[in-house]
């Protein structure tokens, strides 16, 4: 079985759909790594630095943005 996707890259909505398709594997890897590796890392940092809950959440949030940036994923362009 085969599937062929066609996008009109001159069309704004098709352009976003195309970007989502070509970045889907990288997004999946970022989410997998975040879900499987980052919790422990952020927890250790929170305990070591004695962070309160807001700072710990912000630490996780910033880690996710770093991971997305490493893969050149711009969420603002994907969710327009």
Order of alpha helices (4+ residues) and beta strands (2+ residues): alpha-alpha-alpha-alpha
